[in-house]
Amino acid sequence: MDEQKLTRRFFISGRVQGVGYRIFARHEAHKLGVSGFTRNLHDGRVEVLAQGTPAQLVELRAALQRGPLFSSVDDVREEDARLEPQYSGKFVVERSD
């Protein structure tokens, strides 16, 4: 039996724009088999909407907290969300909000 999938929205703050963070998030999501998107927000944070099993989301959050080489993550906030149908089965980098 498949584990139930959950959807979470992550808001990552710190030095996370202009350092390849969204590409990093997409790579980690693909590696884990997670669906959703990532995008820059106008306030300097990065948003990640992700759907996966609880274990996949725990691993993704750990990766988001670590970030890519030149980033500096101060905080990762997480909240429940609903996956938007256009992202089902894929993970993409979106333009800024």
C-alpha positions in Angstrom: 0.0 0.0 0.0 1.3 3.5 -0.9 2.0 5.9 1.9 -0.4 8.9 1.9 1.0 12.0 0.3 0.9 15.4 2.0 1.4 18.9 0.7 3.5 21.5 2.6 4.5 25.0 1.8 8.0 26.1 2.9 9.2 29.7 3.3 13.0 29.9 3.4 14.7 33.1 4.6 18.3 34.2 4.7 20.7 34.6 1.8 18.6 32.4 -0.6 18.2 34.5 -3.7 20.9 34.9 -6.3 22.8 31.8 -5.1 21.1 29.0 -7.0 18.7 28.1 -4.3 15.7 27.4 -6.5 17.7 25.1 -8.8 19.0 23.4 -5.7 15.4 22.9 -4.4 14.3 21.5 -7.8 17.3 19.1 -7.8 16.5 17.9 -4.3 12.8 17.5 -5.0 13.5 15.5 -8.2 16.0 13.3 -6.3 13.3 12.6 -3.6 10.4 12.2 -6.1 8.5 15.2 -4.7 6.0 17.3 -6.8 5.5 21.0 -6.7 7.3 24.3 -7.4 9.8 26.8 -6.1 9.9 30.5 -6.6 11.5 33.7 -5.3 9.3 36.1 -3.3 9.6 39.9 -3.4 10.5 40.0 0.3 13.7 38.1 -0.3 12.5 34.7 0.7 12.1 31.5 -1.4 8.8 29.6 -1.4 8.7 25.9 -2.0 5.3 24.0 -2.4 5.9 20.3 -2.1 3.8 17.1 -2.2 5.2 13.8 -1.1 5.2 11.2 1.6 5.9 12.3 5.2 9.4 10.8 4.9 10.1 12.6 1.6 9.0 15.9 3.1 11.2 15.5 6.2 14.2 14.8 3.9 13.3 17.8 1.7 13.0 20.1 4.7 16.4 19.0 5.9 17.8 19.8 2.4 16.1 23.2 2.3 17.6 24.0 5.7 21.0 23.1 4.4 20.7 24.9 1.1 23.3 25.1 -1.7 26.9 26.0 -1.2 26.7 29.8 -1.4 23.4 30.2 0.5 22.9 31.0 4.2 19.5 29.7 5.5 18.3 31.6 8.6 14.8 30.0 8.9 12.5 27.4 7.2 8.8 28.0 8.0 6.4 25.2 7.1 2.6 25.1 6.8 -0.1 22.8 5.4 -1.1 23.4 1.8 -2.9 21.9 -1.1 -1.1 20.9 -4.3 -2.2 22.9 -7.3 -3.2 20.3 -10.0 -0.8 21.7 -12.6 2.1 20.6 -10.5 1.0 17.0 -9.9 3.8 14.7 -10.9 6.4 17.3 -11.6 8.5 20.0 -9.8 9.3 23.2 -11.5 11.0 26.6 -11.0 8.5 29.3 -11.3 9.0 33.0 -11.9 8.9 35.4 -8.9 5.6 35.9 -7.1 
